[in-house]
Amino acid sequence: MSTATLSPGAGRLAGLAVRSGLGLAGWGLRRATRRTDPDRVLGRAESRRIAEAALAERDALIRSAGYLPL
């Protein structure tokens, strides 16, 4: 049995597949690092807390005005 490729383009296709796979793996590692970075996690939690407080304040102002938008 021969180990020769079946078609001349198979080597290029395999190279493209390997490069694509390595690119995706690198992207996944970078994404995982960003998602678990403690400073980013704390920053997102702080931003969420500020947004929730602003929303609660806005709702309180709307309720105190006696106007309920539909």
PyMOL commands that set and color helices and strands:
alter all, ss='L'
color gray80, all
select helices_A, chain A and resi 10-36+38-65
alter helices_A, ss='H'
color red, helices_A
deselect
rebuild
show_as cartoon
